Amino acid sequence: MKLNTRSFGFRLWVYFIFFTALIFTVLWLLQTVFLQSFYNAMVISNTKQTAQEIISKSMQTDIDSIIDRLAHNNSLLVFITDTDGNVLYSSDAFKDIKNRGKNGFGAVERKADKHSFRSLPDNYENFMQVLSTSDGGGAEYYDESLYVCGGYIDYYNSDEKAVLYVGATIDPVGASVTVISMLLVWVTILSVIVGLALSWFIAKRFGTPVKRLSVKAKKLGEDDYHTGFKKGFCSELDDLNDTLDKTNAKLIESRNFQMELLADVSHDLRTPLTMIKGYAEMVRDISREDEQQCAEDIAVIIKEADRLTALVNEIMEYSELKTCSKEAILSGSNKDSSVSGALPINKADLSAIARKTADNFYSLYKHQGYTIEQNIQDGIFTVGIESRLERAVYNLMDNAVRHTGDSKKVCISLRSANGKALVDVQDFGAGIPESETEHIWDRYYTSRMRQGKGVSGLGLAIVKQTVELHNGKCYVHSLPGKGTTFTIELPLFGGA
């Protein structure tokens, strides 16, 4: 099996290795290169703090015990001398502070013989020279492997000024570096082995669900889309899986819609195209010399061409509505191919839309004896795209005019109730059988079209799609022989 060096799991493994190498590089630098300087800095700081503590407590009765404790705990060499170099007291890390005798007052018994104290170190004279030239009564002195600090102090057991000498060895690490290096070698080897194995496991653990999602993404829209992906590893991948599922559902819906649309369109286009071709051939072969018959044939061709144009326009409009979402319509992010930029989505005046549509139909059909009755309440608004809502009302009016029958009367009303705007369009035709009312909003429902009424079968489907995208609902109420009322319900602007 070929190793994919660009895979998520391999890259994650490489990054883990790099992280491990970086950690151990820093550890090696700290334990070898910087260990001595770090140790020296800590020893010097600790020595200074000890000297300051002795100075601050030098007049206490138990100062000798304090010096013993500080020298023992911090591995320091401490001398208290007079200005002539006579040792008044000394202590170091090896002094037995547990078994020293104590008097009844709790003070440490002192030995008067100065020879019982430790001899002064060789660098004492050098330290005193530095101290004698200092201005603040304190001094620091560095030797090859020693650090000394101190100064003049007031000492409890002396009536005169005393000298504090605190020394520390600052070069014990060199001998330990070899031991530390060997220890680090073994720690590094073991840690690298464990780190490689652990990082490979983690990389595989993370890479497997990502790989499955990748395979799943490649099968979007296919019949065998569902692949094994178990949720629960992490919320981000679970969300991505849900997004892929939703995308797949939309792709399948879009594919099915395209297939159905293609089948329906090919069926609906066949009739007008056949008519256009047939009458065109008649004009060419038969009626081209008969002026009246030729004009009649050409009129049929023009009528079928107009019908074909209307059919294509409605198909395009319905297809565009199917690609929209309710959130896009109500948020203003939807685009219209016929309008530059975003569609105007804000407070839509339903009263103006209904009145304008009714007036237009009256102007168009009044010469044919049609009556358009209006009962429109003023000041009713909703949120949405005015052009879309006007198209929905137009389709209802067009449907009513086509099916109102001999009465040639259509009623349109607009009212508000319970925070909703209600648009009713009523015709007085033959009505719709109850068995068909639940299908009347379906696209390409052609039961009434067979009677020569209607264009494409998409008019009411466009109405329903538009209203639902505006967060509304559609209703139909019909009584056979008395007519049909179509109602669209939309939320009022502001919920008023």
N, C-alpha and C positions, 0 to 999 in steps of 0.2 A: 504494500500500500504506500503510495507516494505521499510524503509529508507536505502539507500545504503551509508554506511559511508565511502566507498572508492571512491565514485564518485567525479568527478572534481568539481561539484557545491558545494557539501557538504564540501570538503576540502577547497575550496575558502572561504566559509562562516565561517568555523572554523578559518581560518587565519585572516579574518576580525575581528572576535570577539577577537582573541588574540591581534591584533593590537590596537583595542579600549581599551582593558584592560591595555595594556602597556602604552598607552597615558595617561589614567587617573591615573595610578599608579605614573607615573612621575609627573603629575600635583599635586596629593596629597602630594607627597614628597616635591615638591617645595613650596607649599602653607602652609604646616604645619611644617615639620621637618626642612627644610632649610630656611624658611621664616625669622626667627629671625636673624640668622647669616648673611643672605643676606642683610637684612634691616640695621643691624648694620654696615656692611662693606660699604654700600652706604652712610649712615649718616656720618661715620667717613671721608670717602673720600670727601664728599660735604663740611664738616666742615673745613677740611684742605684747600680746594680750596678757600673757603670764607676768611679764615685767610690770605692766600697768597695774595688775591686780595686787602684786606684792607691794608696790609703792603705795597704793591706796590703803593697804592694811598693815603697813610696816610698824605702826605704833600700837597695835593690838598686843595683848599679853600672850596670845597663842600664835604669834607670827611665825615661830619656828615650825610648829606643826603645819601651818598653812604652806610654808615653803617646802617641807617634806612631801606633802600631798601633791602640790603642783609639779614638783620635780619628778616624782614617781609616775604620775599619770601622764605627763607630757614628754617623758624621756629627756629631761633637761639637766644641765649642770648649773647649779646656783651657788654663788659666793656672796657673803656679806663681809666686807673688809673695812678697816679704817682707812683714812687717807694716806697712811704710811705703808699700806699693803699687808697689815696684820689681819689674819682671818678671824672674823668674829663668829661666823657660822657658815657651814657649807652643807649641801645636799645634792643628791643625784638620783638617777632612776634605780640604782641598786641598793639604796639605803633601806634597811628594815624598819618600816614605820609601824608595824603591827605589834612588835614586842618591846617597844621602848617603854622604859619605866615612867610612871607619872606620880606626881606628888598629890597631896590631898586637895590642892586647889585646881587640879586638872591641867596645870601648865607642864610642859615637857621639861624634865630635869636637864640642865645643861652641864657639859663637862668643861671645867675651867681651863684644862690644859689645851693650849692651842694646837699642840702636836697631834691631838686626837682628830682634828679635822683634816680633810683632804688637802693636798698640796695645790697651790695655785697653778693654773695652766701656763704654758710657755708664752702664750700671746697676751697674758695679763698686762704686761708692761706696754705693749702696743695699744691695747684698749685704753689704758690710762692716759697715754699720750693723746689719743683722739679725744678722750673725755676732757682733758685739761684745756684743750683748745676750743671746745664747743661753747656756745653762748647760752644755750638753754638748760644746761645742767644735765643733759642726756646725750648719749652717743650710740653709734652703730659701728660695728667693725666686722669686715669679711676677711676670712682666711681662705686657704685652698679648699678646705672641707668643713669649715666652721663658720657659724654666724653668731655674733655676740651683740647684745644690746644691754643697756643699763643706764646708770646715772647716779647722781648724789641723792641720798634719801635720809630721812630721819628714822633711826632704828630704835626700837623699844629698849633694847639691852645696851644701848650706848648713849653716853651724854653728848657726844660730838657727832658731826656729820659722818655718815657712813657711805660706802660705795656698793652699789648693787651690780653684780655681774651675772648675766643669764646667757648661757651658751647652748647651742644646739648643733648637732652634726647634720650637714645638708648634702652629704654624698653617700648615703647608704643604698641608693637605688641601683647604682651601676651593677652591683653583684647580683641583684635580683632580676635584672632585665633578661638574662639568659633563661632563668626558670620561667618567668612570665612568657617569654617568647615560645618556649617549648609547649607550655600549657595552651597558648593561643593557637599553635599549629594544630594540636589535637582537637581543640574546640572548633576551630575553623573547618577541619576536615569533616567532623561529625555533623556540624551544623549545615554545611553545604550539601552533604548527602541527604539529610533530613529535609532541608529546604527545597532541593530539587524534586524529591518525591512529593512533598506537600504541595509545592507550587504546581506540579503537573496535575495532581488530583484537583486542586482548586480551579486551574485553568480548564480542565476537562469538565468539571462540574458547572462552570459558568458557560463554557463553550457549547455544551450539548443543547440546552434549551434555545440558545441563539441560533444554532445550526438548524434545529427543527423549525424555528420560526422562519428562517431563510427559505427552507424547503417549502414551507407552507405559503410563503409570499409568492414563490415562483408558480404555485398552482392556483393562484387567484382566478376565479371564474371557471375553473375546470370541474369536471364531475367528481374527480377523486380529490377534491380540495382538502377534506378533513384528514389531517395527519396527527400522529400521536404527540400531543403537547399537554403536559400535566401542569396545572396551575399550582401556585403556592411557593415557587422558588423565590421570586421577588415581585413586588407590586408593579414595577415598571414593565417587566416582561409580560405580566398578566394584562396590563393595560394595552400593550402592543398587540397581544393576541386578540383581545376584544376588538381593537381597531381593525385588525385584519379580517376578523369575522364579519364586522359591519361592512367593510369595504367589499368583501366577497359577496355578501348579500346584495349590495347595491349593483355590483357588476353583473350578477346573475339576473337581477331585475331589469337592468338596462339591456342586457343581451336578449332576454325574453321579450322586452318591449320592442326592441329593434326588429326581432324576427316576426312578431305579431304585426308590427306596423308595416313591415315590408310586404307581408302576405295580404293585409287589408288594403294597403295602398295599391298593390298590383291588381287586386280585384276591383277596386273602385275606379282606377284609371283605365281599366280595359274598356268599359262601356263608352265613356266620352271619346276615347281615342278611336275606337271602332266607328263611332258615329262620324267623327271628323274625317277619317279616312274614307268611309263609304260615301259621304256626300261630296267630298272632294273628287272622288272618282266619277261620281254622277255628273258633276259640273264639267269635268274633263271629257267624258265620253258621250253624255246625253244632252244635258241642258245648257251647254255653253252658248248655243245659238238661240235658245229660247230665253229672252231677257227676263221675263217674269219668273219662270221656273228657276233660272240661274240665281236670281235675287233671293228667292225663297230658300234654295239650297245653301247659299252663302250665309243667310241669316241663321240657319240651323247650325252651320259650322261655327259662326261667331258665338251663338248661344252655348254650344258645347265647350268652346274654348273658354268662355267666361266661367262656366261651371267648373272646368278643369282648374282654372286659376284660383277660384274660390276654394276648391278642394285642397289644392297645394298649400294655400295660405293657412287654412285651418289646421292642416297636418303640421305645418311648421310651428304654429302657435301652440298647439297641444304638446308637441315634442319639447318646446322650450319650457312650458309649464312643468312638464314631468321632470326636467332637470333642476328645477328650483327646489328650495327647501323652505319650510315655514319660517325658520330662523332667518334665512337670507332675505325673505320678503319683508319681515317685520323689523329687521335691523338695518335695512337700507343697503346691504351689500350686493343685492341682485343687479344684474346688468341686462340691458335690452339691446338687441342687435340693431334696432332701428333708432336708438337714442344714444347720443354721445355722452358717455359718463354714466353715473349712477341714476337710476330712476328716482323721481321725486316722491319719496316716502315720508309722509307726515300726516297732518290732520286732513282727511279727505271729506269733502262736502257731499254727503250722499243725497241731500235734498237737491242740490244743483245738478248732480249727475242724473238722477231720476227725471227731473223736469226737462233737462236738455235732451235726453234720449226720447222721452215722450213727444216733445215738440218736433224733433227730427222725423219721427215716424209719422206723425200727423201730416207734416209737410209733404212727405214722400207718398202717402197713401190716401190723402183726402180726396184727390181727383177720382179715386176708385170707389168712393163712398164709405170709406172706413171711418170709424169713430174711436178716438183715443180718449178715454175718460181718466182724469187725473185726480187723485186724492193724496196729495203729497204734503207732509208736515214739514215746516221750515225748521232750520237750525239743527239738523241731525248730522252728526259727524262720526267718522270712524278713523282708524289708523291704517294706512295702506297706500297702494299705488292707484291713483285716480284713473289712469288709462286702463288698468286691468279691471277695476271695478266697473268702469263704464262699458267695457267689452262684455262683461258678464250680464249686465242689465240689458244691453243691446241684444245679446243672444236670446234672452228670455222674451223680449218684445218681438223679435223676428220669428221665434217659434210660435208665439201666440197669434201673430198675424197670419201665419201659414195654416194654422189649425182652427181658427175661430169660426170658420164655415160661413154660411150665408148671413149670419148676424152681422158680420163685418164690424164687430165691436170688441175692443180690448180695454181692460181696466188695469191701471197701475196705481199702487198705493204705497206709501212709506209712512211708518209710524215707529214709535219707540215703546218698549215695554220691558220692565225688569232688567234694565241695563243693557238691552239689546236693541239693535236697529233691525226692523223687519221690512223687507221689500216684497210685495205681492204683485204678481203679474197674472191676470186671469183672462182666459179666452172662453168663448161660449160655443165651442164646437161639439164634436161627437164624444169627446172625452176619451179616457184611456181605461181599458179593462183592468180590473184589480190585479190580475195575474201578471200584468206587464209593468206596473208602477215601480216595482223594486229594480227593474232593469232599465228604466227609462234614462238613468244617468250614465249608463254604460256607453263606452265609445263604440261607434259603428253598430248601434242597435237600430236595425233597419225595418222594423215592423211597420212603422208609419211612413218610412221613406218609400216603400213599395207603392204607395198611393201617389207618388210623384211629389211628395211634400218633404222638403229638407234638401240639404246640399250634400253633406259628407257623413252625417251621423256623429259629428264631433261637437256640435254646438252645445248641447247640454253637458257633455263630458268636460268641455272647457269651463263652463259655468261652475261645475262642482269642484274641479281642480283649483280654480281661482279662489273660490270662497273658502275652501279648506286651507289653502295657503295663507289666507287672511284670518285664520283661526275662527272660521264660521261654519255654518251647517246649511244644508239644502233639504227642502221638503217638497212633496207634491201631494195634492189632494184632488181627486177627480171623481166625477159622477157621470157615468155613461149617459150620453144624450143631453147633458147639461153643461159640460165644459170642464176645464181643468185650471187649477190655481197652483202656480209654482211660487215657492217662498224661499228667499235666502235670508239667513240670520247672521248678523255681524255684531261684534262687540262695539258698544258706543265709545267714543273718544273719552278717555278719563274714567270710564266705567259709570258715567252719570246715568 
